[in-house]
Amino acid sequence: MLAGVSLHVAILLATADATERGFDVVVPRDTVVGTPREYGEQVLRNTLAMLARLTTVDALVAGWTERGAA
């Protein structure tokens, strides 16, 4: 799972590198940010959605709870 501030560089490059190395990447939408906000949404929708599974923290925790992992 990746979370952090920079959709512009850090999250984007880390996601690309991790998927290149064979990892499945999950990015909770509510743990990342880009500025301006519209640009961040475009990065999520048009780039990261092709490389990672986009979700929310609540959905991620619910999935872990259902599996008994939380």
N, CA, C and O atoms as a GROMACS GRO file, in nm:
protein
  280
    1MET      N    1   0.084  -0.116   0.000
    1MET     CA    2   0.000   0.000   0.000
    1MET      C    3   0.089   0.123   0.000
    1MET      O    4   0.188   0.130   0.073
    2LEU      N    5   0.053   0.219  -0.083
    2LEU     CA    6   0.127   0.345  -0.088
    2LEU      C    7   0.038   0.458  -0.040
    2LEU      O    8  -0.080   0.464  -0.075
    3ALA      N    9   0.095   0.546   0.038
    3ALA     CA   10   0.025   0.665   0.085
    3ALA      C   11   0.128   0.776   0.096
    3ALA      O   12   0.246   0.750   0.120
    4GLY      N   13   0.083   0.899   0.080
    4GLY     CA   14   0.176   1.009   0.094
    4GLY      C   15   0.130   1.134   0.026
    4GLY      O   16   0.015   1.145  -0.018
    5VAL      N   17   0.218   1.229   0.017
    5VAL     CA   18   0.181   1.362  -0.025
    5VAL      C   19   0.190   1.384  -0.175
    5VAL      O   20   0.103   1.451  -0.230
    6SER      N   21   0.285   1.332  -0.241
    6SER     CA   22   0.312   1.377  -0.378
    6SER      C   23   0.264   1.281  -0.486
    6SER      O   24   0.335   1.188  -0.525
    7LEU      N   25   0.143   1.305  -0.535
    7LEU     CA   26   0.097   1.230  -0.653
    7LEU      C   27   0.178   1.268  -0.776
    7LEU      O   28   0.187   1.191  -0.871
    8HIS      N   29   0.237   1.386  -0.774
    8HIS     CA   30   0.312   1.435  -0.889
    8HIS      C   31   0.436   1.350  -0.917
    8HIS      O   32   0.466   1.319  -1.032
    9VAL      N   33   0.507   1.313  -0.811
    9VAL     CA   34   0.633   1.243  -0.830
    9VAL      C   35   0.642   1.116  -0.746
    9VAL      O   36   0.648   1.006  -0.802
   10ALA      N   37   0.644   1.129  -0.616
   10ALA     CA   38   0.677   1.017  -0.528
   10ALA      C   39   0.582   0.898  -0.544
   10ALA      O   40   0.627   0.786  -0.567
   11ILE      N   41   0.452   0.921  -0.531
   11ILE     CA   42   0.356   0.811  -0.540
   11ILE      C   43   0.356   0.753  -0.681
   11ILE      O   44   0.353   0.632  -0.699
   12LEU      N   45   0.360   0.839  -0.780
   12LEU     CA   46   0.360   0.794  -0.919
   12LEU      C   47   0.482   0.707  -0.951
   12LEU      O   48   0.468   0.599  -1.008
   13LEU      N   49   0.600   0.754  -0.915
   13LEU     CA   50   0.722   0.678  -0.944
   13LEU      C   51   0.732   0.551  -0.860
   13LEU      O   52   0.776   0.447  -0.910
   14ALA      N   53   0.692   0.558  -0.734
   14ALA     CA   54   0.696   0.439  -0.649
   14ALA      C   55   0.600   0.332  -0.700
   14ALA      O   56   0.632   0.213  -0.699
   15THR      N   57   0.482   0.374  -0.746
   15THR     CA   58   0.385   0.280  -0.802
   15THR      C   59   0.440   0.215  -0.928
   15THR      O   60   0.432   0.093  -0.944
   16ALA      N   61   0.494   0.294  -1.017
   16ALA     CA   62   0.550   0.241  -1.141
   16ALA      C   63   0.664   0.143  -1.112
   16ALA      O   64   0.671   0.037  -1.173
   17ASP      N   65   0.753   0.179  -1.022
   17ASP     CA   66   0.866   0.092  -0.987
   17ASP      C   67   0.818  -0.038  -0.923
   17ASP      O   68   0.866  -0.146  -0.958
   18ALA      N   69   0.724  -0.029  -0.832
   18ALA     CA   70   0.674  -0.149  -0.764
   18ALA      C   71   0.604  -0.243  -0.862
   18ALA      O   72   0.624  -0.364  -0.854
   19THR      N   73   0.524  -0.189  -0.952
   19THR     CA   74   0.456  -0.277  -1.048
   19THR      C   75   0.556  -0.339  -1.146
   19THR      O   76   0.540  -0.454  -1.186
   20GLU      N   77   0.658  -0.264  -1.183
   20GLU     CA   78   0.764  -0.320  -1.268
   20GLU      C   79   0.834  -0.438  -1.202
   20GLU      O   80   0.877  -0.531  -1.269
   21ARG      N   81   0.844  -0.433  -1.070
   21ARG     CA   82   0.909  -0.540  -0.994
   21ARG      C   83   0.814  -0.653  -0.956
   21ARG      O   84   0.852  -0.745  -0.885
   22GLY      N   85   0.689  -0.644  -1.004
   22GLY     CA   86   0.594  -0.752  -0.984
   22GLY      C   87   0.504  -0.741  -0.862
   22GLY      O   88   0.431  -0.834  -0.830
   23PHE      N   89   0.508  -0.627  -0.794
   23PHE     CA   90   0.422  -0.609  -0.678
   23PHE      C   91   0.284  -0.563  -0.721
   23PHE      O   92   0.269  -0.493  -0.821
   24ASP      N   93   0.182  -0.603  -0.646
   24ASP     CA   94   0.048  -0.548  -0.662
   24ASP      C   95   0.039  -0.427  -0.570
   24ASP      O   96   0.067  -0.438  -0.450
   25VAL      N   97   0.002  -0.314  -0.624
   25VAL     CA   98   0.000  -0.190  -0.548
   25VAL      C   99  -0.144  -0.147  -0.520
   25VAL      O  100  -0.230  -0.154  -0.607
   26VAL      N  101  -0.167  -0.104  -0.398
   26VAL     CA  102  -0.296  -0.050  -0.356
   26VAL      C  103  -0.272   0.094  -0.312
   26VAL      O  104  -0.182   0.122  -0.232
   27VAL      N  105  -0.352   0.185  -0.364
   27VAL     CA  106  -0.341   0.326  -0.327
   27VAL      C  107  -0.476   0.373  -0.274
   27VAL      O  108  -0.570   0.391  -0.352
   28PRO      N  109  -0.487   0.393  -0.144
   28PRO     CA  110  -0.610   0.452  -0.090
   28PRO      C  111  -0.618   0.599  -0.132
   28PRO      O  112  -0.530   0.678  -0.099
   29ARG      N  113  -0.722   0.634  -0.204
   29ARG     CA  114  -0.738   0.769  -0.259
   29ARG      C  115  -0.734   0.876  -0.150
   29ARG      O  116  -0.689   0.988  -0.174
   30ASP      N  117  -0.782   0.841  -0.031
   30ASP     CA  118  -0.790   0.941   0.075
   30ASP      C  119  -0.661   0.952   0.157
   30ASP      O  120  -0.661   1.013   0.264
   31THR      N  121  -0.553   0.892   0.108
   31THR     CA  122  -0.423   0.904   0.176
   31THR      C  123  -0.319   0.972   0.089
   31THR      O  124  -0.201   0.978   0.126
   32VAL      N  125  -0.360   1.022  -0.026
   32VAL     CA  126  -0.266   1.087  -0.118
   32VAL      C  127  -0.321   1.223  -0.158
   32VAL      O  128  -0.441   1.249  -0.146
   33VAL      N  129  -0.232   1.310  -0.206
   33VAL     CA  130  -0.276   1.443  -0.247
   33VAL      C  131  -0.187   1.494  -0.359
   33VAL      O  132  -0.068   1.463  -0.366
   34GLY      N  133  -0.247   1.572  -0.445
   34GLY     CA  134  -0.175   1.642  -0.550
   34GLY      C  135  -0.232   1.781  -0.561
   34GLY      O  136  -0.348   1.804  -0.528
   35THR      N  137  -0.151   1.876  -0.608
   35THR     CA  138  -0.201   2.012  -0.624
   35THR      C  139  -0.179   2.058  -0.767
   35THR      O  140  -0.075   2.028  -0.826
   36PRO      N  141  -0.271   2.129  -0.822
   36PRO     CA  142  -0.403   2.155  -0.767
   36PRO      C  143  -0.484   2.025  -0.756
   36PRO      O  144  -0.450   1.924  -0.818
   37ARG      N  145  -0.590   2.030  -0.679
   37ARG     CA  146  -0.671   1.911  -0.652
   37ARG      C  147  -0.717   1.841  -0.781
   37ARG      O  148  -0.718   1.718  -0.789
   38GLU      N  149  -0.754   1.919  -0.880
   38GLU     CA  150  -0.802   1.863  -1.006
   38GLU      C  151  -0.692   1.780  -1.074
   38GLU      O  152  -0.719   1.675  -1.132
   39TYR      N  153  -0.569   1.829  -1.066
   39TYR     CA  154  -0.458   1.755  -1.123
   39TYR      C  155  -0.438   1.622  -1.050
   39TYR      O  156  -0.416   1.519  -1.113
   40GLY      N  157  -0.446   1.625  -0.918
   40GLY     CA  158  -0.433   1.502  -0.839
   40GLY      C  159  -0.538   1.400  -0.879
   40GLY      O  160  -0.508   1.282  -0.892
   41GLU      N  161  -0.662   1.446  -0.899
   41GLU     CA  162  -0.768   1.356  -0.942
   41GLU      C  163  -0.740   1.298  -1.080
   41GLU      O  164  -0.770   1.181  -1.105
   42GLN      N  165  -0.685   1.379  -1.169
   42GLN     CA  166  -0.651   1.331  -1.303
   42GLN      C  167  -0.541   1.226  -1.298
   42GLN      O  168  -0.546   1.127  -1.371
   43VAL      N  169  -0.441   1.246  -1.213
   43VAL     CA  170  -0.334   1.146  -1.198
   43VAL      C  171  -0.392   1.015  -1.148
   43VAL      O  172  -0.358   0.908  -1.200
   44LEU      N  173  -0.480   1.022  -1.047
   44LEU     CA  174  -0.542   0.901  -0.996
   44LEU      C  175  -0.623   0.831  -1.105
   44LEU      O  176  -0.606   0.711  -1.128
   45ARG      N  177  -0.708   0.904  -1.171
   45ARG     CA  178  -0.801   0.848  -1.269
   45ARG      C  179  -0.731   0.800  -1.397
   45ARG      O  180  -0.764   0.694  -1.449
   46ASN      N  181  -0.637   0.878  -1.446
   46ASN     CA  182  -0.581   0.851  -1.579
   46ASN      C  183  -0.447   0.777  -1.580
   46ASN      O  184  -0.408   0.723  -1.684
   47THR      N  185  -0.378   0.774  -1.469
   47THR     CA  186  -0.248   0.706  -1.466
   47THR      C  187  -0.243   0.596  -1.360
   47THR      O  188  -0.221   0.480  -1.393
   48LEU      N  189  -0.263   0.633  -1.236
   48LEU     CA  190  -0.250   0.534  -1.129
   48LEU      C  191  -0.354   0.423  -1.138
   48LEU      O  192  -0.328   0.310  -1.098
   49ALA      N  193  -0.472   0.453  -1.190
   49ALA     CA  194  -0.575   0.351  -1.203
   49ALA      C  195  -0.531   0.238  -1.296
   49ALA      O  196  -0.582   0.126  -1.287
   50MET      N  197  -0.436   0.266  -1.385
   50MET     CA  198  -0.385   0.163  -1.475
   50MET      C  199  -0.275   0.079  -1.411
   50MET      O  200  -0.247  -0.032  -1.456
   51LEU      N  201  -0.215   0.131  -1.305
   51LEU     CA  202  -0.102   0.064  -1.241
   51LEU      C  203  -0.136   0.002  -1.107
   51LEU      O  204  -0.070  -0.093  -1.064
   52ALA      N  205  -0.238   0.053  -1.040
   52ALA     CA  206  -0.265   0.012  -0.902
   52ALA      C  207  -0.416  -0.003  -0.881
   52ALA      O  208  -0.497   0.041  -0.963
   53ARG      N  209  -0.449  -0.066  -0.770
   53ARG     CA  210  -0.590  -0.072  -0.730
   53ARG      C  211  -0.616   0.048  -0.643
   53ARG      O  212  -0.552   0.065  -0.539
   54LEU      N  213  -0.710   0.132  -0.684
   54LEU     CA  214  -0.748   0.249  -0.606
   54LEU      C  215  -0.863   0.211  -0.514
   54LEU      O  216  -0.956   0.142  -0.555
   55THR      N  217  -0.855   0.257  -0.391
   55THR     CA  218  -0.955   0.225  -0.291
   55THR      C  219  -0.960   0.338  -0.190
   55THR      O  220  -0.907   0.447  -0.217
   56THR      N  221  -1.021   0.315  -0.077
   56THR     CA  222  -1.020   0.410   0.035
   56THR      C  223  -0.969   0.337   0.158
   56THR      O  224  -0.964   0.214   0.160
   57VAL      N  225  -0.931   0.411   0.260
   57VAL     CA  226  -0.886   0.348   0.384
   57VAL      C  227  -0.998   0.263   0.444
   57VAL      O  228  -0.975   0.151   0.488
   58ASP      N  229  -1.121   0.317   0.445
   58ASP     CA  230  -1.234   0.242   0.501
   58ASP      C  231  -1.256   0.110   0.429
   58ASP      O  232  -1.279   0.007   0.493
   59ALA      N  233  -1.250   0.111   0.296
   59ALA     CA  234  -1.269  -0.012   0.219
   59ALA      C  235  -1.155  -0.110   0.243
   59ALA      O  236  -1.178  -0.231   0.248
   60LEU      N  237  -1.035  -0.060   0.257
   60LEU     CA  238  -0.919  -0.145   0.283
   60LEU      C  239  -0.932  -0.213   0.419
   60LEU      O  240  -0.911  -0.334   0.431
   61VAL      N  241  -0.966  -0.136   0.521
   61VAL     CA  242  -0.982  -0.190   0.656
   61VAL      C  243  -1.098  -0.290   0.658
   61VAL      O  244  -1.088  -0.396   0.721
   62ALA      N  245  -1.206  -0.259   0.590
   62ALA     CA  246  -1.320  -0.350   0.584
   62ALA      C  247  -1.280  -0.482   0.519
   62ALA      O  248  -1.322  -0.589   0.565
   63GLY      N  249  -1.201  -0.478   0.416
   63GLY     CA  250  -1.152  -0.599   0.350
   63GLY      C  251  -1.064  -0.681   0.441
   63GLY      O  252  -1.076  -0.804   0.445
   64TRP      N  253  -0.976  -0.614   0.515
   64TRP     CA  254  -0.890  -0.685   0.609
   64TRP      C  255  -0.974  -0.748   0.722
   64TRP      O  256  -0.949  -0.860   0.764
   65THR      N  257  -1.074  -0.673   0.769
   65THR     CA  258  -1.159  -0.722   0.877
   65THR      C  259  -1.238  -0.845   0.833
   65THR      O  260  -1.250  -0.941   0.909
   66GLU      N  261  -1.291  -0.841   0.712
   66GLU     CA  262  -1.366  -0.954   0.659
   66GLU      C  263  -1.280  -1.079   0.653
   66GLU      O  264  -1.330  -1.190   0.670
   67ARG      N  265  -1.153  -1.062   0.628
   67ARG     CA  266  -1.061  -1.176   0.616
   67ARG      C  267  -0.999  -1.214   0.749
   67ARG      O  268  -0.920  -1.308   0.756
   68GLY      N  269  -1.034  -1.140   0.855
   68GLY     CA  270  -0.979  -1.170   0.987
   68GLY      C  271  -0.837  -1.124   1.007
   68GLY      O  272  -0.769  -1.170   1.098
   69ALA      N  273  -0.790  -1.032   0.922
   69ALA     CA  274  -0.652  -0.987   0.931
   69ALA      C  275  -0.635  -0.861   1.015
   69ALA      O  276  -0.523  -0.822   1.046
   70ALA      N  277  -0.745  -0.797   1.052
   70ALA     CA  278  -0.732  -0.672   1.128
   70ALA      C  279  -0.736  -0.698   1.277
   70ALA      O  280  -0.726  -0.605   1.356
   0.00000   0.00000   0.00000
